[in-house]
Amino acid sequence: MRDTELPPLDEFVDLDTLQAGVASIYPTPDSIRWFVRRNRDALVERGALIVITGRMRFHPGRFKQAAVEIGQRAAS
C-alpha cells in the first residue's frame, strides 16, 4: 500500500492505543515495539508510521495492512 496522500493527523494514534487494537497478534507492548524496530522503514513507506514532535504515531488501518504485507514477505 503506497498512497501518496496520507490520512488526517487525528487518525493517527500512540503506541498504547495501537497495541490495544492488535493485542491478539502483539499481546504485549514489548512485542509491538520489537516489530516496529525491525520494520520501521517499511511502516513509514506504507504510511503506517509518522513522527510528530519526536513521538511516533501510528495509523491503525495502515499498520494492520503493512503487518500483513511484511508477514507475507517474511513467509516467502
HELIX and SHEET records of a PDB file:
HELIX    1   1 LEU A    9  GLU A   11  5                                   3    
HELIX    2   2 LEU A   15  GLY A   21  1                                   7    
HELIX    3   3 PRO A   29  GLU A   45  1                                  17    
HELIX    4   4 PRO A   60  ALA A   75  1                                  16    
SHEET    1   A 2 LEU A  49  ILE A  52  0                                        
SHEET    2   A 2 ARG A  55  PHE A  58 -1                                        
END                                                                             
